[in-house]
Amino acid sequence: MASITIRVEPRHADNTPCKHAVKPSGKPRNPASGCPGRTAYAVVCSEHGDVGRPHHVRQLAEPAAAEHHQEHRAALAAH
C-alpha cells in the first residue's frame, strides 16, 4: 500500500499554492515576486486532494489535517 501524506498548504486568494516568502501579515516579502499574498491554508491529502474548505489561520488547519489522518488510520484498522 502506498504511503498517504497529508499536509497544510498555504494558498493565494484564487486558491493556488503559495510558495513565496511572506511576512506574518501574509504579504510577500519581495513585492517584485508577483505573489498576491497568502490568504488561507488548505489541508491537502495525497489520496483525496483538498480536504474541506481552506482555513484562514494555519492553527485551525492543523487540527483538520490531524483529523483527516485519523480517518485514514480508522479505515486501515477496519480492513
N, CA, C and O atoms as a Maestro MAE file, in Angstrom:
{
 s_m_m2io_version
 :::
 2.0.0
}

f_m_ct {
 s_m_title
 :::
 protein
 m_atom[316] {
  # First column is atom index #
  i_m_mmod_type
  r_m_x_coord
  r_m_y_coord
  r_m_z_coord
  i_m_residue_number
  s_m_chain_name
  s_m_pdb_residue_name
  s_m_pdb_atom_name
  i_m_atomic_number
  :::
  1 25 0.845 -1.184 0.000 1 A "MET " " N  " 7
  2 3 0.000 0.000 0.000 1 A "MET " " CA " 6
  3 2 0.885 1.240 0.000 1 A "MET " " C  " 6
  4 15 1.872 1.304 0.733 1 A "MET " " O  " 8
  5 25 0.540 2.197 -0.800 2 A "ALA " " N  " 7
  6 3 1.305 3.440 -0.901 2 A "ALA " " CA " 6
  7 2 1.109 4.289 0.348 2 A "ALA " " C  " 6
  8 15 0.057 4.251 0.988 2 A "ALA " " O  " 8
  9 25 2.121 5.039 0.674 3 A "SER " " N  " 7
  10 3 2.048 5.946 1.816 3 A "SER " " CA " 6
  11 2 1.164 7.143 1.472 3 A "SER " " C  " 6
  12 15 1.206 7.668 0.360 3 A "SER " " O  " 8
  13 25 0.376 7.553 2.439 4 A "ILE " " N  " 7
  14 3 -0.507 8.698 2.259 4 A "ILE " " CA " 6
  15 2 0.082 9.876 3.023 4 A "ILE " " C  " 6
  16 15 0.458 9.745 4.188 4 A "ILE " " O  " 8
  17 25 0.161 11.022 2.365 5 A "THR " " N  " 7
  18 3 0.655 12.219 3.040 5 A "THR " " CA " 6
  19 2 -0.470 13.244 3.134 5 A "THR " " C  " 6
  20 15 -1.277 13.409 2.219 5 A "THR " " O  " 8
  21 25 -0.490 13.917 4.266 6 A "ILE " " N  " 7
  22 3 -1.475 14.965 4.496 6 A "ILE " " CA " 6
  23 2 -0.701 16.183 4.965 6 A "ILE " " C  " 6
  24 15 0.048 16.112 5.940 6 A "ILE " " O  " 8
  25 25 -0.880 17.295 4.275 7 A "ARG " " N  " 7
  26 3 -0.117 18.494 4.607 7 A "ARG " " CA " 6
  27 2 -1.032 19.716 4.633 7 A "ARG " " C  " 6
  28 15 -2.137 19.709 4.090 7 A "ARG " " O  " 8
  29 25 -0.537 20.747 5.275 8 A "VAL " " N  " 7
  30 3 -1.215 22.038 5.287 8 A "VAL " " CA " 6
  31 2 -0.473 22.916 4.287 8 A "VAL " " C  " 6
  32 15 0.728 23.144 4.430 8 A "VAL " " O  " 8
  33 25 -1.182 23.406 3.277 9 A "GLU " " N  " 7
  34 3 -0.560 24.151 2.180 9 A "GLU " " CA " 6
  35 2 -1.067 25.594 2.162 9 A "GLU " " C  " 6
  36 15 -2.277 25.821 2.136 9 A "GLU " " O  " 8
  37 25 -0.150 26.574 2.174 10 A "PRO " " N  " 7
  38 3 -0.572 27.973 2.063 10 A "PRO " " CA " 6
  39 2 -1.153 28.247 0.673 10 A "PRO " " C  " 6
  40 15 -0.699 27.681 -0.321 10 A "PRO " " O  " 8
  41 25 -2.160 29.119 0.617 11 A "ARG " " N  " 7
  42 3 -2.833 29.420 -0.651 11 A "ARG " " CA " 6
  43 2 -2.999 30.918 -0.864 11 A "ARG " " C  " 6
  44 15 -3.072 31.698 0.085 11 A "ARG " " O  " 8
  45 25 -3.058 31.298 -2.147 12 A "HIS " " N  " 7
  46 3 -3.405 32.663 -2.546 12 A "HIS " " CA " 6
  47 2 -4.932 32.791 -2.523 12 A "HIS " " C  " 6
  48 15 -5.632 31.803 -2.306 12 A "HIS " " O  " 8
  49 25 -5.439 33.982 -2.741 13 A "ALA " " N  " 7
  50 3 -6.892 34.217 -2.748 13 A "ALA " " CA " 6
  51 2 -7.600 33.422 -3.847 13 A "ALA " " C  " 6
  52 15 -8.768 33.066 -3.695 13 A "ALA " " O  " 8
  53 25 -6.896 33.140 -4.964 14 A "ASP " " N  " 7
  54 3 -7.511 32.357 -6.051 14 A "ASP " " CA " 6
  55 2 -7.347 30.849 -5.838 14 A "ASP " " C  " 6
  56 15 -7.607 30.062 -6.749 14 A "ASP " " O  " 8
  57 25 -6.920 30.449 -4.646 15 A "ASN " " N  " 7
  58 3 -6.757 29.058 -4.220 15 A "ASN " " CA " 6
  59 2 -5.566 28.347 -4.863 15 A "ASN " " C  " 6
  60 15 -5.489 27.120 -4.802 15 A "ASN " " O  " 8
  61 25 -4.644 29.076 -5.470 16 A "THR " " N  " 7
  62 3 -3.427 28.460 -5.986 16 A "THR " " CA " 6
  63 2 -2.403 28.384 -4.857 16 A "THR " " C  " 6
  64 15 -2.416 29.227 -3.961 16 A "THR " " O  " 8
  65 25 -1.507 27.376 -4.885 17 A "PRO " " N  " 7
  66 3 -0.498 27.243 -3.835 17 A "PRO " " CA " 6
  67 2 0.423 28.462 -3.773 17 A "PRO " " C  " 6
  68 15 0.801 29.016 -4.805 17 A "PRO " " O  " 8
  69 25 0.775 28.870 -2.566 18 A "CYS " " N  " 7
  70 3 1.697 29.992 -2.354 18 A "CYS " " CA " 6
  71 2 3.010 29.439 -1.825 18 A "CYS " " C  " 6
  72 15 3.076 28.945 -0.700 18 A "CYS " " O  " 8
  73 25 4.039 29.522 -2.628 19 A "LYS " " N  " 7
  74 3 5.354 29.020 -2.233 19 A "LYS " " CA " 6
  75 2 6.346 30.162 -2.033 19 A "LYS " " C  " 6
  76 15 7.554 29.938 -1.952 19 A "LYS " " O  " 8
  77 25 5.833 31.373 -1.954 20 A "HIS " " N  " 7
  78 3 6.675 32.557 -1.809 20 A "HIS " " CA " 6
  79 2 6.960 32.849 -0.342 20 A "HIS " " C  " 6
  80 15 6.187 32.467 0.537 20 A "HIS " " O  " 8
  81 25 8.063 33.523 -0.085 21 A "ALA " " N  " 7
  82 3 8.350 34.000 1.267 21 A "ALA " " CA " 6
  83 2 7.398 35.155 1.565 21 A "ALA " " C  " 6
  84 15 7.279 36.097 0.782 21 A "ALA " " O  " 8
  85 25 6.721 35.064 2.714 22 A "VAL " " N  " 7
  86 3 5.768 36.111 3.084 22 A "VAL " " CA " 6
  87 2 6.034 36.592 4.501 22 A "VAL " " C  " 6
  88 15 6.670 35.910 5.304 22 A "VAL " " O  " 8
  89 25 5.533 37.775 4.781 23 A "LYS " " N  " 7
  90 3 5.601 38.347 6.127 23 A "LYS " " CA " 6
  91 2 4.505 37.701 6.980 23 A "LYS " " C  " 6
  92 15 3.610 37.057 6.432 23 A "LYS " " O  " 8
  93 25 4.554 37.857 8.301 24 A "PRO " " N  " 7
  94 3 3.482 37.320 9.144 24 A "PRO " " CA " 6
  95 2 2.090 37.817 8.745 24 A "PRO " " C  " 6
  96 15 1.090 37.150 9.009 24 A "PRO " " O  " 8
  97 25 2.031 38.980 8.114 25 A "SER " " N  " 7
  98 3 0.744 39.526 7.669 25 A "SER " " CA " 6
  99 2 0.192 38.787 6.450 25 A "SER " " C  " 6
  100 15 -0.978 38.955 6.106 25 A "SER " " O  " 8
  101 25 1.029 37.965 5.787 26 A "GLY " " N  " 7
  102 3 0.614 37.269 4.573 26 A "GLY " " CA " 6
  103 2 1.020 37.979 3.304 26 A "GLY " " C  " 6
  104 15 0.863 37.441 2.208 26 A "GLY " " O  " 8
  105 25 1.551 39.202 3.445 27 A "LYS " " N  " 7
  106 3 2.013 39.951 2.274 27 A "LYS " " CA " 6
  107 2 3.399 39.449 1.868 27 A "LYS " " C  " 6
  108 15 4.173 39.022 2.724 27 A "LYS " " O  " 8
  109 25 3.721 39.494 0.567 28 A "PRO " " N  " 7
  110 3 5.014 38.981 0.112 28 A "PRO " " CA " 6
  111 2 6.192 39.795 0.665 28 A "PRO " " C  " 6
  112 15 6.120 41.019 0.777 28 A "PRO " " O  " 8
  113 25 7.275 39.090 1.005 29 A "ARG " " N  " 7
  114 3 8.492 39.771 1.464 29 A "ARG " " CA " 6
  115 2 9.129 40.544 0.316 29 A "ARG " " C  " 6
  116 15 9.697 41.618 0.516 29 A "ARG " " O  " 8
  117 25 9.029 39.984 -0.889 30 A "ASN " " N  " 7
  118 3 9.584 40.636 -2.063 30 A "ASN " " CA " 6
  119 2 8.423 41.090 -2.950 30 A "ASN " " C  " 6
  120 15 7.819 40.264 -3.634 30 A "ASN " " O  " 8
  121 25 8.102 42.382 -2.951 31 A "PRO " " N  " 7
  122 3 6.968 42.859 -3.760 31 A "PRO " " CA " 6
  123 2 7.107 42.555 -5.255 31 A "PRO " " C  " 6
  124 15 6.105 42.507 -5.968 31 A "PRO " " O  " 8
  125 25 8.327 42.352 -5.730 32 A "ALA " " N  " 7
  126 3 8.543 42.065 -7.151 32 A "ALA " " CA " 6
  127 2 8.336 40.585 -7.484 32 A "ALA " " C  " 6
  128 15 8.486 40.194 -8.641 32 A "ALA " " O  " 8
  129 25 8.000 39.762 -6.501 33 A "SER " " N  " 7
  130 3 7.869 38.313 -6.728 33 A "SER " " CA " 6
  131 2 6.620 37.946 -7.529 33 A "SER " " C  " 6
  132 15 6.529 36.845 -8.072 33 A "SER " " O  " 8
  133 25 5.667 38.861 -7.600 34 A "GLY " " N  " 7
  134 3 4.422 38.554 -8.305 34 A "GLY " " CA " 6
  135 2 3.413 37.837 -7.422 34 A "GLY " " C  " 6
  136 15 2.333 37.470 -7.886 34 A "GLY " " O  " 8
  137 25 3.750 37.635 -6.165 35 A "CYS " " N  " 7
  138 3 2.849 36.963 -5.228 35 A "CYS " " CA " 6
  139 2 1.780 37.952 -4.750 35 A "CYS " " C  " 6
  140 15 2.112 39.037 -4.273 35 A "CYS " " O  " 8
  141 25 0.503 37.584 -4.875 36 A "PRO " " N  " 7
  142 3 -0.550 38.484 -4.406 36 A "PRO " " CA " 6
  143 2 -0.730 38.447 -2.884 36 A "PRO " " C  " 6
  144 15 -1.458 39.260 -2.315 36 A "PRO " " O  " 8
  145 25 -0.058 37.495 -2.239 37 A "GLY " " N  " 7
  146 3 -0.169 37.359 -0.784 37 A "GLY " " CA " 6
  147 2 -0.883 36.083 -0.400 37 A "GLY " " C  " 6
  148 15 -1.703 35.560 -1.154 37 A "GLY " " O  " 8
  149 25 -0.565 35.597 0.767 38 A "ARG " " N  " 7
  150 3 -1.140 34.373 1.304 38 A "ARG " " CA " 6
  151 2 -2.415 34.726 2.053 38 A "ARG " " C  " 6
  152 15 -2.407 35.606 2.914 38 A "ARG " " O  " 8
  153 25 -3.516 34.043 1.732 39 A "THR " " N  " 7
  154 3 -4.785 34.376 2.382 39 A "THR " " CA " 6
  155 2 -5.409 33.217 3.139 39 A "THR " " C  " 6
  156 15 -6.298 33.431 3.964 39 A "THR " " O  " 8
  157 25 -4.962 31.988 2.876 40 A "ALA " " N  " 7
  158 3 -5.599 30.833 3.514 40 A "ALA " " CA " 6
  159 2 -4.646 29.648 3.543 40 A "ALA " " C  " 6
  160 15 -3.570 29.677 2.946 40 A "ALA " " O  " 8
  161 25 -5.068 28.604 4.251 41 A "TYR " " N  " 7
  162 3 -4.310 27.354 4.340 41 A "TYR " " CA " 6
  163 2 -5.267 26.214 4.047 41 A "TYR " " C  " 6
  164 15 -6.341 26.121 4.642 41 A "TYR " " O  " 8
  165 25 -4.869 25.349 3.125 42 A "ALA " " N  " 7
  166 3 -5.703 24.209 2.748 42 A "ALA " " CA " 6
  167 2 -5.080 22.920 3.275 42 A "ALA " " C  " 6
  168 15 -3.857 22.786 3.315 42 A "ALA " " O  " 8
  169 25 -5.929 21.972 3.679 43 A "VAL " " N  " 7
  170 3 -5.475 20.630 4.038 43 A "VAL " " CA " 6
  171 2 -5.502 19.834 2.745 43 A "VAL " " C  " 6
  172 15 -6.534 19.753 2.079 43 A "VAL " " O  " 8
  173 25 -4.355 19.240 2.389 44 A "VAL " " N  " 7
  174 3 -4.233 18.514 1.124 44 A "VAL " " CA " 6
  175 2 -3.786 17.084 1.414 44 A "VAL " " C  " 6
  176 15 -2.769 16.859 2.071 44 A "VAL " " O  " 8
  177 25 -4.556 16.129 0.919 45 A "CYS " " N  " 7
  178 3 -4.277 14.706 1.092 45 A "CYS " " CA " 6
  179 2 -3.780 14.140 -0.239 45 A "CYS " " C  " 6
  180 15 -4.324 14.468 -1.293 45 A "CYS " " O  " 8
  181 25 -2.748 13.290 -0.195 46 A "SER " " N  " 7
  182 3 -2.218 12.722 -1.433 46 A "SER " " CA " 6
  183 2 -3.219 11.790 -2.107 46 A "SER " " C  " 6
  184 15 -3.104 11.522 -3.303 46 A "SER " " O  " 8
  185 25 -4.191 11.299 -1.360 47 A "GLU " " N  " 7
  186 3 -5.200 10.406 -1.936 47 A "GLU " " CA " 6
  187 2 -6.482 11.139 -2.334 47 A "GLU " " C  " 6
  188 15 -7.090 10.802 -3.349 47 A "GLU " " O  " 8
  189 25 -6.900 12.138 -1.548 48 A "HIS " " N  " 7
  190 3 -8.175 12.814 -1.779 48 A "HIS " " CA " 6
  191 2 -8.062 14.238 -2.321 48 A "HIS " " C  " 6
  192 15 -9.079 14.832 -2.681 48 A "HIS " " O  " 8
  193 25 -6.869 14.794 -2.390 49 A "GLY " " N  " 7
  194 3 -6.724 16.189 -2.819 49 A "GLY " " CA " 6
  195 2 -7.109 17.125 -1.685 49 A "GLY " " C  " 6
  196 15 -6.859 16.816 -0.520 49 A "GLY " " O  " 8
  197 25 -7.710 18.253 -2.003 50 A "ASP " " N  " 7
  198 3 -8.119 19.216 -0.975 50 A "ASP " " CA " 6
  199 2 -9.193 18.596 -0.082 50 A "ASP " " C  " 6
  200 15 -10.138 17.967 -0.558 50 A "ASP " " O  " 8
  201 25 -9.018 18.790 1.226 51 A "VAL " " N  " 7
  202 3 -9.956 18.238 2.207 51 A "VAL " " CA " 6
  203 2 -10.677 19.403 2.874 51 A "VAL " " C  " 6
  204 15 -10.044 20.219 3.544 51 A "VAL " " O  " 8
  205 25 -11.969 19.485 2.701 52 A "GLY " " N  " 7
  206 3 -12.739 20.562 3.310 52 A "GLY " " CA " 6
  207 2 -12.440 21.912 2.672 52 A "GLY " " C  " 6
  208 15 -11.866 21.999 1.587 52 A "GLY " " O  " 8
  209 25 -12.845 22.954 3.377 53 A "ARG " " N  " 7
  210 3 -12.635 24.320 2.892 53 A "ARG " " CA " 6
  211 2 -11.327 24.864 3.444 53 A "ARG " " C  " 6
  212 15 -10.883 24.426 4.506 53 A "ARG " " O  " 8
  213 25 -10.698 25.810 2.749 54 A "PRO " " N  " 7
  214 3 -9.477 26.427 3.282 54 A "PRO " " CA " 6
  215 2 -9.752 27.164 4.596 54 A "PRO " " C  " 6
  216 15 -10.848 27.676 4.823 54 A "PRO " " O  " 8
  217 25 -8.741 27.203 5.441 55 A "HIS " " N  " 7
  218 3 -8.812 27.887 6.733 55 A "HIS " " CA " 6
  219 2 -8.010 29.177 6.638 55 A "HIS " " C  " 6
  220 15 -6.990 29.217 5.950 55 A "HIS " " O  " 8
  221 25 -8.442 30.213 7.305 56 A "HIS " " N  " 7
  222 3 -7.743 31.491 7.229 56 A "HIS " " CA " 6
  223 2 -6.573 31.579 8.197 56 A "HIS " " C  " 6
  224 15 -5.766 32.505 8.123 56 A "HIS " " O  " 8
  225 25 -6.484 30.611 9.107 57 A "VAL " " N  " 7
  226 3 -5.390 30.591 10.076 57 A "VAL " " CA " 6
  227 2 -4.787 29.189 10.086 57 A "VAL " " C  " 6
  228 15 -5.517 28.201 10.166 57 A "VAL " " O  " 8
  229 25 -3.467 29.096 10.005 58 A "ARG " " N  " 7
  230 3 -2.798 27.794 9.969 58 A "ARG " " CA " 6
  231 2 -3.147 26.941 11.198 58 A "ARG " " C  " 6
  232 15 -3.304 25.725 11.091 58 A "ARG " " O  " 8
  233 25 -3.264 27.585 12.355 59 A "GLN " " N  " 7
  234 3 -3.552 26.842 13.583 59 A "GLN " " CA " 6
  235 2 -4.924 26.158 13.535 59 A "GLN " " C  " 6
  236 15 -5.157 25.206 14.280 59 A "GLN " " O  " 8
  237 25 -5.823 26.617 12.684 60 A "LEU " " N  " 7
  238 3 -7.109 25.944 12.508 60 A "LEU " " CA " 6
  239 2 -7.024 24.825 11.480 60 A "LEU " " C  " 6
  240 15 -7.801 23.872 11.535 60 A "LEU " " O  " 8
  241 25 -6.094 24.931 10.550 61 A "ALA " " N  " 7
  242 3 -5.937 23.911 9.518 61 A "ALA " " CA " 6
  243 2 -5.230 22.667 10.067 61 A "ALA " " C  " 6
  244 15 -5.526 21.553 9.637 61 A "ALA " " O  " 8
  245 25 -4.306 22.844 11.004 62 A "GLU " " N  " 7
  246 3 -3.539 21.712 11.518 62 A "GLU " " CA " 6
  247 2 -4.417 20.657 12.202 62 A "GLU " " C  " 6
  248 15 -4.220 19.468 11.953 62 A "GLU " " O  " 8
  249 25 -5.385 21.042 13.058 63 A "PRO " " N  " 7
  250 3 -6.272 20.013 13.625 63 A "PRO " " CA " 6
  251 2 -7.106 19.303 12.557 63 A "PRO " " C  " 6
  252 15 -7.380 18.109 12.680 63 A "PRO " " O  " 8
  253 25 -7.507 20.019 11.523 64 A "ALA " " N  " 7
  254 3 -8.272 19.394 10.435 64 A "ALA " " CA " 6
  255 2 -7.417 18.357 9.712 64 A "ALA " " C  " 6
  256 15 -7.921 17.310 9.304 64 A "ALA " " O  " 8
  257 25 -6.123 18.647 9.551 65 A "ALA " " N  " 7
  258 3 -5.211 17.688 8.923 65 A "ALA " " CA " 6
  259 2 -5.057 16.456 9.807 65 A "ALA " " C  " 6
  260 15 -5.075 15.329 9.313 65 A "ALA " " O  " 8
  261 25 -4.905 16.667 11.112 66 A "ALA " " N  " 7
  262 3 -4.775 15.544 12.043 66 A "ALA " " CA " 6
  263 2 -6.045 14.689 12.044 66 A "ALA " " C  " 6
  264 15 -5.968 13.461 12.096 66 A "ALA " " O  " 8
  265 25 -7.198 15.330 11.986 67 A "GLU " " N  " 7
  266 3 -8.473 14.606 11.961 67 A "GLU " " CA " 6
  267 2 -8.583 13.753 10.699 67 A "GLU " " C  " 6
  268 15 -9.032 12.608 10.760 67 A "GLU " " O  " 8
  269 25 -8.178 14.304 9.565 68 A "HIS " " N  " 7
  270 3 -8.232 13.536 8.314 68 A "HIS " " CA " 6
  271 2 -7.267 12.356 8.386 68 A "HIS " " C  " 6
  272 15 -7.575 11.268 7.900 68 A "HIS " " O  " 8
  273 25 -6.115 12.568 8.986 69 A "HIS " " N  " 7
  274 3 -5.144 11.482 9.152 69 A "HIS " " CA " 6
  275 2 -5.754 10.366 10.000 69 A "HIS " " C  " 6
  276 15 -5.582 9.187 9.689 69 A "HIS " " O  " 8
  277 25 -6.457 10.728 11.056 70 A "GLN " " N  " 7
  278 3 -7.112 9.733 11.913 70 A "GLN " " CA " 6
  279 2 -8.180 8.954 11.133 70 A "GLN " " C  " 6
  280 15 -8.370 7.762 11.371 70 A "GLN " " O  " 8
  281 25 -8.869 9.614 10.211 71 A "GLU " " N  " 7
  282 3 -9.865 8.927 9.381 71 A "GLU " " CA " 6
  283 2 -9.200 7.839 8.546 71 A "GLU " " C  " 6
  284 15 -9.752 6.750 8.388 71 A "GLU " " O  " 8
  285 25 -8.011 8.132 8.008 72 A "HIS " " N  " 7
  286 3 -7.275 7.124 7.243 72 A "HIS " " CA " 6
  287 2 -6.858 5.970 8.149 72 A "HIS " " C  " 6
  288 15 -6.959 4.808 7.756 72 A "HIS " " O  " 8
  289 25 -6.391 6.279 9.353 73 A "ARG " " N  " 7
  290 3 -5.979 5.216 10.288 73 A "ARG " " CA " 6
  291 2 -7.159 4.327 10.661 73 A "ARG " " C  " 6
  292 15 -7.026 3.106 10.735 73 A "ARG " " O  " 8
  293 25 -8.307 4.942 10.894 74 A "ALA " " N  " 7
  294 3 -9.502 4.172 11.243 74 A "ALA " " CA " 6
  295 2 -9.929 3.267 10.080 74 A "ALA " " C  " 6
  296 15 -10.341 2.126 10.292 74 A "ALA " " O  " 8
  297 25 -9.827 3.781 8.860 75 A "ALA " " N  " 7
  298 3 -10.191 2.991 7.685 75 A "ALA " " CA " 6
  299 2 -9.247 1.804 7.528 75 A "ALA " " C  " 6
  300 15 -9.683 0.715 7.153 75 A "ALA " " O  " 8
  301 25 -7.959 2.000 7.811 76 A "LEU " " N  " 7
  302 3 -6.996 0.891 7.730 76 A "LEU " " CA " 6
  303 2 -7.281 -0.155 8.804 76 A "LEU " " C  " 6
  304 15 -7.188 -1.356 8.549 76 A "LEU " " O  " 8
  305 25 -7.628 0.302 9.997 77 A "ALA " " N  " 7
  306 3 -7.912 -0.623 11.094 77 A "ALA " " CA " 6
  307 2 -9.167 -1.442 10.822 77 A "ALA " " C  " 6
  308 15 -9.284 -2.572 11.295 77 A "ALA " " O  " 8
  309 25 -10.102 -0.882 10.066 78 A "ALA " " N  " 7
  310 3 -11.346 -1.575 9.763 78 A "ALA " " CA " 6
  311 2 -11.145 -2.705 8.746 78 A "ALA " " C  " 6
  312 15 -11.980 -3.604 8.640 78 A "ALA " " O  " 8
  313 25 -10.051 -2.656 8.008 79 A "HIS " " N  " 7
  314 3 -9.804 -3.691 6.988 79 A "HIS " " CA " 6
  315 2 -9.133 -4.849 7.592 79 A "HIS " " C  " 6
  316 15 -8.840 -5.823 6.900 79 A "HIS " " O  " 8
  :::
 }
 m_bond[315] {
  # First column is bond index #
  i_m_from
  i_m_to
  i_m_order
  :::
  1 1 2 1
  2 2 3 1
  3 3 4 2
  4 3 5 1
  5 5 6 1
  6 6 7 1
  7 7 8 2
  8 7 9 1
  9 9 10 1
  10 10 11 1
  11 11 12 2
  12 11 13 1
  13 13 14 1
  14 14 15 1
  15 15 16 2
  16 15 17 1
  17 17 18 1
  18 18 19 1
  19 19 20 2
  20 19 21 1
  21 21 22 1
  22 22 23 1
  23 23 24 2
  24 23 25 1
  25 25 26 1
  26 26 27 1
  27 27 28 2
  28 27 29 1
  29 29 30 1
  30 30 31 1
  31 31 32 2
  32 31 33 1
  33 33 34 1
  34 34 35 1
  35 35 36 2
  36 35 37 1
  37 37 38 1
  38 38 39 1
  39 39 40 2
  40 39 41 1
  41 41 42 1
  42 42 43 1
  43 43 44 2
  44 43 45 1
  45 45 46 1
  46 46 47 1
  47 47 48 2
  48 47 49 1
  49 49 50 1
  50 50 51 1
  51 51 52 2
  52 51 53 1
  53 53 54 1
  54 54 55 1
  55 55 56 2
  56 55 57 1
  57 57 58 1
  58 58 59 1
  59 59 60 2
  60 59 61 1
  61 61 62 1
  62 62 63 1
  63 63 64 2
  64 63 65 1
  65 65 66 1
  66 66 67 1
  67 67 68 2
  68 67 69 1
  69 69 70 1
  70 70 71 1
  71 71 72 2
  72 71 73 1
  73 73 74 1
  74 74 75 1
  75 75 76 2
  76 75 77 1
  77 77 78 1
  78 78 79 1
  79 79 80 2
  80 79 81 1
  81 81 82 1
  82 82 83 1
  83 83 84 2
  84 83 85 1
  85 85 86 1
  86 86 87 1
  87 87 88 2
  88 87 89 1
  89 89 90 1
  90 90 91 1
  91 91 92 2
  92 91 93 1
  93 93 94 1
  94 94 95 1
  95 95 96 2
  96 95 97 1
  97 97 98 1
  98 98 99 1
  99 99 100 2
  100 99 101 1
  101 101 102 1
  102 102 103 1
  103 103 104 2
  104 103 105 1
  105 105 106 1
  106 106 107 1
  107 107 108 2
  108 107 109 1
  109 109 110 1
  110 110 111 1
  111 111 112 2
  112 111 113 1
  113 113 114 1
  114 114 115 1
  115 115 116 2
  116 115 117 1
  117 117 118 1
  118 118 119 1
  119 119 120 2
  120 119 121 1
  121 121 122 1
  122 122 123 1
  123 123 124 2
  124 123 125 1
  125 125 126 1
  126 126 127 1
  127 127 128 2
  128 127 129 1
  129 129 130 1
  130 130 131 1
  131 131 132 2
  132 131 133 1
  133 133 134 1
  134 134 135 1
  135 135 136 2
  136 135 137 1
  137 137 138 1
  138 138 139 1
  139 139 140 2
  140 139 141 1
  141 141 142 1
  142 142 143 1
  143 143 144 2
  144 143 145 1
  145 145 146 1
  146 146 147 1
  147 147 148 2
  148 147 149 1
  149 149 150 1
  150 150 151 1
  151 151 152 2
  152 151 153 1
  153 153 154 1
  154 154 155 1
  155 155 156 2
  156 155 157 1
  157 157 158 1
  158 158 159 1
  159 159 160 2
  160 159 161 1
  161 161 162 1
  162 162 163 1
  163 163 164 2
  164 163 165 1
  165 165 166 1
  166 166 167 1
  167 167 168 2
  168 167 169 1
  169 169 170 1
  170 170 171 1
  171 171 172 2
  172 171 173 1
  173 173 174 1
  174 174 175 1
  175 175 176 2
  176 175 177 1
  177 177 178 1
  178 178 179 1
  179 179 180 2
  180 179 181 1
  181 181 182 1
  182 182 183 1
  183 183 184 2
  184 183 185 1
  185 185 186 1
  186 186 187 1
  187 187 188 2
  188 187 189 1
  189 189 190 1
  190 190 191 1
  191 191 192 2
  192 191 193 1
  193 193 194 1
  194 194 195 1
  195 195 196 2
  196 195 197 1
  197 197 198 1
  198 198 199 1
  199 199 200 2
  200 199 201 1
  201 201 202 1
  202 202 203 1
  203 203 204 2
  204 203 205 1
  205 205 206 1
  206 206 207 1
  207 207 208 2
  208 207 209 1
  209 209 210 1
  210 210 211 1
  211 211 212 2
  212 211 213 1
  213 213 214 1
  214 214 215 1
  215 215 216 2
  216 215 217 1
  217 217 218 1
  218 218 219 1
  219 219 220 2
  220 219 221 1
  221 221 222 1
  222 222 223 1
  223 223 224 2
  224 223 225 1
  225 225 226 1
  226 226 227 1
  227 227 228 2
  228 227 229 1
  229 229 230 1
  230 230 231 1
  231 231 232 2
  232 231 233 1
  233 233 234 1
  234 234 235 1
  235 235 236 2
  236 235 237 1
  237 237 238 1
  238 238 239 1
  239 239 240 2
  240 239 241 1
  241 241 242 1
  242 242 243 1
  243 243 244 2
  244 243 245 1
  245 245 246 1
  246 246 247 1
  247 247 248 2
  248 247 249 1
  249 249 250 1
  250 250 251 1
  251 251 252 2
  252 251 253 1
  253 253 254 1
  254 254 255 1
  255 255 256 2
  256 255 257 1
  257 257 258 1
  258 258 259 1
  259 259 260 2
  260 259 261 1
  261 261 262 1
  262 262 263 1
  263 263 264 2
  264 263 265 1
  265 265 266 1
  266 266 267 1
  267 267 268 2
  268 267 269 1
  269 269 270 1
  270 270 271 1
  271 271 272 2
  272 271 273 1
  273 273 274 1
  274 274 275 1
  275 275 276 2
  276 275 277 1
  277 277 278 1
  278 278 279 1
  279 279 280 2
  280 279 281 1
  281 281 282 1
  282 282 283 1
  283 283 284 2
  284 283 285 1
  285 285 286 1
  286 286 287 1
  287 287 288 2
  288 287 289 1
  289 289 290 1
  290 290 291 1
  291 291 292 2
  292 291 293 1
  293 293 294 1
  294 294 295 1
  295 295 296 2
  296 295 297 1
  297 297 298 1
  298 298 299 1
  299 299 300 2
  300 299 301 1
  301 301 302 1
  302 302 303 1
  303 303 304 2
  304 303 305 1
  305 305 306 1
  306 306 307 1
  307 307 308 2
  308 307 309 1
  309 309 310 1
  310 310 311 1
  311 311 312 2
  312 311 313 1
  313 313 314 1
  314 314 315 1
  315 315 316 2
  :::
 }
}
